[in-house]
């Protein structure tokens, strides 16, 4: 079984609504399983105030506003990756021995979640920074429970740590589809729908074009992936795509219905033509029979020629 260590950090006064470490582990594991990532790993999840995440957002993404979550994937320096394995192990062991407070914290967290023996085991993926104020605000606006919205943000952030992104349309579609699938496995509705639509999901005709998306920003910074509480261009683009997709589905349904009606009409016309041809043929045979029996050659031949000519024109039409 994959081992996951999460360093849960809190930088807010009111910690009552912060998701437990067990919940974070469940959400992170679901994200990694959904993305096909099976290596042992560790990451940090820090719940902060609006002021702190505002400062980080401005520093790393040049966006002067608070946001709901920032993802900082860990990029190992080339110098560290090129070290001799034995020397690197010695350096890591020395760092652990020199920091008793961090070691005790790691042991306590490992005991709580029963997942890890120490913080250094597995691949370090990076850091997630979440604003509790924005989290609560967005959950209320989108009529979700706090856990449902927090699960979406944590899963979204973990996918960013694995390299997923939503700058390009195809990347955004792939990432959103994966999030929807992962959240469905946890029992949560599609997060890219409004509250009244989530109640009736799934819908055979697809989502309504005005579906609200969780606030994501198109711009990305130097090291962080941010998701703000304002709509931004990314939300506008995704709404336009949803509207176009909905219109296309309606047009397809309309044309399919029209084609079915046209097909039925053509079938009825063909059946009518076949019946009319049979009637004309019977009438022609009767007239020919009269010619033979009564020898009314002149009148009968004129009528027969007229019917034969009409029949030929009708058959060639």
C-alpha positions in Angstrom: 0.0 0.0 0.0 1.2 3.5 -0.9 2.6 5.4 2.1 1.7 9.1 2.4 2.9 11.6 4.9 1.2 15.0 5.2 2.8 17.7 7.4 -0.3 19.5 8.6 0.4 23.1 9.5 -2.0 25.7 10.9 -1.4 29.5 10.9 -4.9 30.6 11.9 -6.4 31.3 15.4 -9.6 29.3 14.9 -8.6 25.7 14.0 -12.0 24.1 14.6 -13.0 24.0 10.9 -9.6 22.8 9.6 -10.0 19.3 8.1 -8.4 16.5 10.2 -5.2 14.8 9.1 -7.1 11.6 8.4 -9.4 13.4 6.0 -6.4 15.0 4.2 -4.8 11.6 3.8 -8.0 10.1 2.3 -8.3 13.0 -0.2 -4.6 12.9 -1.1 -4.7 9.2 -1.6 -7.7 9.4 -3.8 -6.0 12.1 -5.9 -2.8 10.0 -6.3 -4.8 6.8 -7.1 -6.9 8.6 -9.6 -3.7 10.0 -11.3 -2.0 6.6 -11.3 0.7 7.8 -8.9 1.8 4.9 -6.6 5.1 5.9 -5.1 5.5 6.6 -1.4 5.4 10.4 -1.0 5.1 13.3 1.4 3.8 16.8 1.2 2.8 19.7 3.4 -0.6 21.3 3.8 -0.7 24.7 5.5 -3.9 26.5 6.4 -3.3 30.2 6.6 -5.0 33.6 6.8 -6.0 35.8 3.9 -3.1 38.1 4.6 -0.5 35.3 4.3 -1.9 33.8 1.1 -2.3 37.3 -0.3 1.4 37.9 0.2 2.4 34.6 -1.3 0.1 35.2 -4.3 1.6 38.6 -4.9 5.1 37.3 -4.5 5.0 34.2 -6.7 2.2 34.9 -9.1 2.1 38.7 -9.3 -1.6 38.6 -8.4 -2.5 41.2 -5.8 -5.4 39.4 -4.1 -6.1 36.5 -1.8 -6.8 33.1 -3.3 -8.2 29.8 -2.1 -5.1 27.5 -2.7 -1.6 27.7 -3.9 0.4 24.7 -5.0 4.2 24.7 -4.9 5.6 21.6 -6.6 9.0 20.6 -5.2 11.8 20.9 -7.8 15.0 19.2 -6.5 18.2 21.2 -7.3 20.5 19.6 -9.8 23.4 19.8 -7.3 21.4 17.7 -4.8 20.3 15.1 -7.3 23.9 14.6 -8.5 25.3 13.9 -5.0 26.7 10.5 -4.2 23.9 8.5 -2.6 25.9 7.7 0.5 26.9 11.3 1.0 23.3 12.4 0.6 22.1 9.8 3.1 24.7 11.1 5.6 23.5 14.7 5.1 19.9 13.7 5.5 20.7 11.7 8.7 22.6 14.7 10.1 19.8 17.1 9.3 17.4 14.8 11.2 19.6 14.4 14.2 20.2 18.2 14.3 16.5 19.1 14.4 14.9 17.4 17.4 11.8 19.5 17.3 11.0 18.6 13.7 11.8 14.9 14.3 9.4 14.8 17.3 6.7 16.5 15.2 7.2 14.0 12.4 6.9 11.1 14.9 3.8 12.5 16.3 2.2 12.9 12.9 3.2 9.4 11.9 1.7 8.0 15.1 -1.5 9.9 14.4 -2.0 8.8 10.9 -0.2 5.4 11.2 1.3 5.9 7.8 4.9 6.8 8.1 7.9 6.1 10.3 9.6 9.4 9.5 9.2 12.6 7.4 12.0 11.9 5.0 10.7 8.6 3.6 9.3 8.7 0.1 9.3 11.4 -2.5 8.7 14.9 -1.4 6.1 16.4 -3.8 5.8 20.0 -2.5 3.6 22.3 -0.5 -0.1 23.3 -0.5 -1.2 26.6 1.1 -4.9 27.0 1.7 -6.8 30.1 2.9 -9.4 29.1 5.5 -11.3 32.4 5.0 -11.6 31.9 1.2 -12.4 28.2 1.7 -15.4 29.0 4.0 -16.6 31.8 1.8 -16.6 29.8 -1.4 -18.2 26.8 0.3 -21.1 29.0 1.5 -21.4 30.7 -1.9 -21.4 27.4 -3.8 -23.8 25.8 -1.2 -21.3 23.0 -0.4 -20.2 21.5 2.9 -16.8 22.6 4.1 -15.4 19.1 3.6 -16.7 18.8 0.1 -15.1 22.1 -1.0 -11.9 21.3 1.0 -11.7 17.9 -0.7 -11.9 19.5 -4.1 -9.2 22.0 -3.3 -6.8 19.4 -1.8 -7.3 17.0 -4.8 -6.8 19.9 -7.2 -3.6 20.9 -5.4 -2.3 17.4 -5.3 -2.8 17.0 -9.1 -0.8 20.2 -9.5 2.0 18.7 -7.4 2.0 15.8 -9.8 2.4 18.1 -12.8 -1.2 18.6 -14.0 -2.2 22.1 -15.1 -5.0 24.0 -16.7 -3.4 26.7 -18.8 -4.3 25.2 -22.1 -7.9 24.1 -22.9 -7.0 20.4 -23.4 -5.0 20.4 -20.1 -7.9 22.0 -18.3 -10.4 19.5 -19.7 -8.2 16.5 -18.7 -7.6 17.9 -15.2 -11.3 18.8 -14.6 -12.4 15.4 -15.8 -10.0 13.6 -13.5 -11.2 15.8 -10.5 -14.8 15.0 -11.2 -14.0 11.3 -11.4 -12.0 11.3 -8.2 -14.6 13.3 -6.3 -17.4 11.0 -7.5 -15.4 8.1 -6.0 -15.5 9.9 -2.7 -19.3 10.5 -3.0 -19.1 14.1 -3.9 -21.0 15.7 -6.8 -19.5 17.4 -9.9 -17.8 20.6 -8.5 -18.2 22.4 -11.8 -22.0 22.7 -11.5 -24.2 25.0 -9.6 -26.0 23.8 -6.4 -29.4 23.1 -8.1 -27.6 21.1 -10.8 -25.6 19.1 -8.4 -28.8 17.8 -6.9 -30.0 16.2 -10.2 -26.6 15.1 -11.5 -26.1 13.0 -13.7 -28.3 14.5 -16.5 -28.6 12.7 -19.8 -28.7 16.0 -21.7 -25.5 17.3 -20.0 -24.8 20.3 -17.7 -26.6 23.6 -18.1 -24.5 26.2 -19.9 -24.4 28.6 -17.0 -22.7 26.1 -14.7 -20.4 27.8 -12.1 -16.9 26.6 -11.9 -14.7 26.8 -8.8 -12.8 29.9 -9.1 -9.5 29.3 -10.9 -7.2 31.9 -12.4 -5.6 31.5 -15.8 -2.3 33.1 -14.8 0.4 31.0 -13.1 3.4 32.3 -11.2 7.0 31.3 -10.9 6.6 28.4 -8.5 2.9 28.4 -7.4 -0.4 27.5 -9.0 -3.1 29.7 -7.7 -6.9 29.7 -7.7 -8.6 32.9 -6.9 -12.0 33.9 -5.6 -12.7 36.1 -8.7 -13.9 34.6 -11.9 -10.9 35.6 -14.1 -10.5 34.7 -17.8 -10.2 31.0 -17.1 -13.8 30.9 -15.7 -15.1 32.9 -18.7 -13.4 30.6 -21.2 -14.8 27.5 -19.5 -18.3 28.9 -19.4 -18.1 29.8 -23.1 -17.0 26.2 -23.8 -19.9 24.8 -21.7 -22.4 27.0 -23.6 -21.1 25.9 -26.9 -21.2 22.3 -25.9 -24.8 22.6 -24.7 -25.8 24.3 -27.9 -24.2 21.7 -30.0 -26.0 18.9 -28.1 -29.3 20.7 -28.7 -28.6 21.1 -32.4 -27.7 17.4 -32.7 -30.9 16.4 -31.0 -32.9 18.8 -33.2 -31.3 17.5 -36.5 -31.7 13.9 -35.4 -35.4 14.5 -34.8 -35.8 16.2 -38.1 -34.0 13.4 -39.9 -36.3 10.9 -38.3 -39.4 12.8 -39.3 -38.0 13.1 -42.9 -37.3 9.4 -43.0 -40.8 8.6 -41.9 -42.3 10.9 -44.5 -40.1 9.4 -47.3 -41.1 5.9 -46.3 -44.8 6.9 -46.4 -44.3 8.6 -49.8 -42.5 5.4 -51.1 -45.4 3.2 -49.9 -47.9 5.6 -51.5 -46.1 5.5 -54.8 -45.9 1.7 -54.7 -49.6 1.4 -54.0 -50.5 4.0 -56.8 -48.3 2.1 -59.3 -50.1 -1.1 -58.5 -53.5 0.5 -59.0 -52.4 2.0 -62.4 -51.0 -1.4 -63.5 -54.3 -3.1 -62.6 -56.3 -0.4 -64.5 -54.0 -0.8 -67.5 -54.5 -4.6 -67.6 -58.2 -4.2 -67.3 -58.3 -1.8 -70.3 -56.1 -4.2 -72.4 -58.5 -7.0 -71.5 -61.4 -4.9 -72.7 -59.6 -4.4 -76.0 -59.3 -8.1 -76.5 -62.8 -9.0 -75.4 -64.9 -6.1 -76.9 -62.7 -5.0 -79.8 -63.0 -1.3 -78.9 -59.7 -0.7 -80.4 -59.8 3.1 -81.0 -61.0 4.4 -77.7 -59.3 1.8 -75.6 -55.9 2.2 -77.2 -56.0 6.0 -76.7 -56.8 5.5 -73.0 -54.2 2.8 -72.6 -51.5 5.0 -74.3 -52.4 7.9 -72.0 -52.1 5.7 -68.9 -48.9 4.1 -70.0 -47.4 7.5 -70.6 -48.5 8.8 -67.2 -47.2 5.7 -65.6 -43.8 6.1 -67.2 -43.6 9.7 -66.1 -44.6 8.9 -62.6 -42.1 6.0 -62.3 -39.2 8.2 -63.6 -39.9 11.0 -61.2 
